[in-house]
Amino acid sequence: MDNFNVIYKILKRLEKAMDYEEFDMEQISAESLGINENKWCKIMEMLAQNSYIQGVSVKYSIDGNVLISTSNPRITLKGLEYLNENSFMKKAANAAKGIKDMIPKL
């Protein structure tokens, strides 16, 4: 699965979780996203370091592995902006594809 699709899914699920008091981490687990644990840790690390999510602690083991622990993960304003921009770009791309499909090939 494309990394940006995984990022979008994580942020979208955290956005939906804003309506609830508690968040089930299983919704954004490596298994539910269809990726391996190593990739999940690295994506969560990037999201936390770039301030797209909060409530995630990133630590590093002596051998350089990324260790992720969570306590009430949530999306930030920056994460919401990412979703908004990504949604707009998807709509624009779909519109462009629709226009392209309507133009007869020469």
N, C-alpha and C positions, 0 to 999 in steps of 0.2 A: 504494500500500500504506500502511496506517495506520502512523504513526510508532511506536506502542507495539508493534505486531507486529514491526517491524524491530528495535527494541531487544530484544525478547524473543528473537528469532532469534539476534542477535549474542551475547547473554549465554548462551543455551543452547548455542551452538556452542563458546563459550569454556569453558563448564563441561565439556562432553564432552572438550575438548582437555586437561583436567587429567590424563587417563590417558596422554598421550603426551609425549615429550620435546620435540618440535618441533611448531609449529603452522603450518599452511598458511594464509597470509593470504587466499588465494583463497576460502576458506570464508565469509569475512565481507566480501568485496569488494562494492562498489556493484553491479557487474554480477550477481553471484550472488544478491544480495538484491533485484534488480529495481528499483533506485532510481538516480537520477543522482548523479554524483560530488559535487556541491555539497551535496546533502541528506546524503549519507554522511559528509562532513567535519563537518557541523554536529552530526549525531547522535553521532559519535565524540567530538567536542569535549564535548558534554553528558555523555556517559558517563564520560569522563576527569575532567572538572571536578567531577562529583558522586561521584567515587570508586567507581564501579561496575566500572571496569577500570583496570589498570596496564599499563605498558610502552608507553604511547602518549604521544607528545610533541606538544603543540599549540603552534603558532606562528602569528603573524599577519603578513601581508605589508603593505607600506606602504599599499596600497589597501584594506586591511581584510579580505582573503580569509583564510580559515582554511586552514592548512597542517598536515597530519597526517603524522607519521612514526612508525613502529612498530619496536619491538625486543622480541620475545617478549611479545606482548600476552597478558594473562591476566585472569581474573575475580577480583574481590575478595570478601571476606566480605559486604560490602554488596550486591554484585551477586548473590551466591548467595541472600541474604535476599529480594531483589527477585523472583528466580525462584520461590522458595518461596511468597511471598505471592501472586504472580500466578497460580501454579498452583492454589492454594487458592481464589482468587476465581473462576477459570474453572470449577472443579468446582462451586462453590456456584451460579454462574449457570446452569450446565447442569442442576443439580438443580432449581432454581427453574423453569426452562423446562419441564422434564419434568413437574413438578407442574401447571404452568399448562396444559399440553397435555392432561393427564388430566381436568381439571375441565370438565364440560360447559358449553357456552355457553348463556346464558339468552336 
